[in-house]
Amino acid sequence: MNESHIRQRLEEILSAIQFLEELIAMGKDEFLADRRNIYAARHLIVQIIEASSDISEEIILQNALPLGEEAKTLYFQLYKLGIIPKSLATHFKKATGLRNLLVHQYWAIDDKKMYSDIGKGIKNFKEFINSITAYLLRK
């Protein structure tokens, strides 16, 4: 993946964020009343985490660093490179765990809690976009 692919993945994340914002804007009761909203939100979260992982892997490889054993460690490599703050690396470690639950143990997800956490997640996803964009501008 080169810089144009990284930018494309950033656009995918931004698009997914916009859809999540639309889902959250409808309000908790309406969101939870229709399973399609829940499934859409789950898919968008997975999409965001997958795209952010791809971006992280590319940057880590470009900087000749090891990828590590688990996707959760990718973000701490970005932190070590000075690309994202430690708090964001911690968020993405947790988000990667959520992604794994959504894919492998979807029945264990508390949809009310997911709805409540999406707003904070959106803020962190946007911070990731800004951090990666700043990194690309410095290169």
C-alpha positions, 0 to 999 in steps of 0.5 A, spaced: 500 500 500 502 506 498 500 513 500 494 514 495 492 507 498 492 510 505 489 516 503 483 511 500 483 507 506 482 514 510 476 516 506 473 509 507 474 511 515 471 518 514 465 515 510 463 510 515 464 515 520 459 519 517 454 513 516 455 512 524 453 519 525 447 518 522 445 512 525 446 516 532 443 522 530 436 518 530 436 517 538 437 511 542 430 508 542 429 509 534 436 506 533 435 500 538 428 499 535 430 496 528 436 491 528 438 493 521 441 499 525 444 495 529 447 491 524 449 497 520 453 500 526 456 493 527 459 493 520 461 500 520 465 499 526 469 493 523 470 497 517 473 502 520 478 498 524 480 494 518 481 500 514 485 503 520 489 496 521 491 496 514 493 503 514 497 502 521 501 496 518 503 499 511 506 505 516 509 500 520 512 496 514 514 503 511 518 504 517 521 497 517 518 496 524 516 489 526 508 488 526 507 484 532 503 478 533 496 481 534 493 487 530 492 490 537 499 492 538 499 496 531 497 502 534 502 502 539 508 502 534 504 508 531 505 511 538 512 509 538 513 512 531 510 519 534 504 518 529 498 518 534 498 519 542 498 513 547 491 515 549 489 513 541 493 507 541 489 505 547 483 506 544 484 502 538 487 496 542 480 496 545 476 497 539 480 492 536 478 487 541 471 490 540 472 488 532 474 481 534 467 480 538 463 483 533 466 478 528 467 472 532 462 473 538 457 477 535 452 475 540 456 477 546 455 484 544 451 489 549 447 493 543 445 499 548 452 500 551 455 500 543 450 505 542 453 509 548 460 508 546 459 510 539 460 517 540 467 517 543 469 512 538 467 517 533 471 522 536 477 517 536 476 515 529 477 522 527 483 523 531 486 517 528 484 520 521 487 527 523 494 524 526 495 520 519 494 525 515 499 530 519 504 524 518 503 524 511 504 531 510 510 531 514 513 525 509 
